[in-house]
Every structure is written in structure tokens, then in C-alpha cells.
Amino acid sequence: AAYAEGMNVLAHANVGAADRAVDAETAPLRNPELYRYEIDIPAVAELWRRGSVVASWLLDLSAHALSVSPKLDGFSGRVSDSGEGRWTLLAAIDEGVPTHVLSAALYDRFESRGESEFANRLLSAMRKEFGGHDERPAGG
């Protein structure tokens, strides 16, 4: 998920190209001409993949998915769950074991069922690359 978040930041780095109202959130964009970047996301994924001493199979899979479809157009960003995460959290609650990261991951899956955001499309692509997990349609 951290890779997806990082790639999402890069995917939105060209914020200066869009017209936006200036408010508290966009204050740094008072000079939008300074925020116009065209970042090759698949190339960045490949650089991260090969430029670190920390190997990551998920980053390898992400880089492959991005090389096939740089905008991940074939993914809606809807991350399905099999129920195992729910079962694990219920068991953790029963045992009184804190599972902050697991619960956050499950809630992120729930959140993914709304708007199609780039980060969620990348998570869906990683699941497809990792274990052939196809996206399920809403209600499925």
C-alpha cells in the first residue's frame, strides 16, 4: 500500500496544469507554472525497483503492471476482500490483540469501493499481479 500511495503522489504531481481556486489547501499553487511535471510513473517504478537494496516482489509486480498500462486503465480501483481479513480482525478482537495495520488495510479496501483513485487501481493491479486476483464487480 505504501508503494501505491507514493505512486499516487507522483501521478498527481502535475497539479499546476489544472485550473484551481486558491484556498488554504492550494496556497502553494499560487504560482501553478512552478508545479507542472510530467513524471513517467512506469520509469519511476523501475528505478525504485532496481535502485534500492531492499527488494520487493510487490514493487516488481507493480512495475510490471505499470509497464503494461501506465494509467492502469483496466482497473477500477475496487479492491475486493475474501473475508479472511474480517475473520482475522474478529479473532484479534476476541483475543484482545491489537491489529492496527490489518484493520487499516481492511478499511482501505472498504474505502476503495467508492471513487476510482489511482492508488486503489495500483493496489488492484498488484493483487492481479501477485495472485491473479481479478476485480469483482460491485455486489460480487
Secondary structure, 3 states (H helix, E strand, C coil): CHHHHHHHHHHCCCHHHCCCCCCCCCHHHHCHHHCCCCCCHHHHHHHHHHCCCCCCHHHHHHHHHHHHCCCCCCCCCCCCCCCHHHHHHHHHHHHCCCCHHHHHHHHHHHHCCCCCCHHHHHHHHHHHHHHCCCCCCCCC
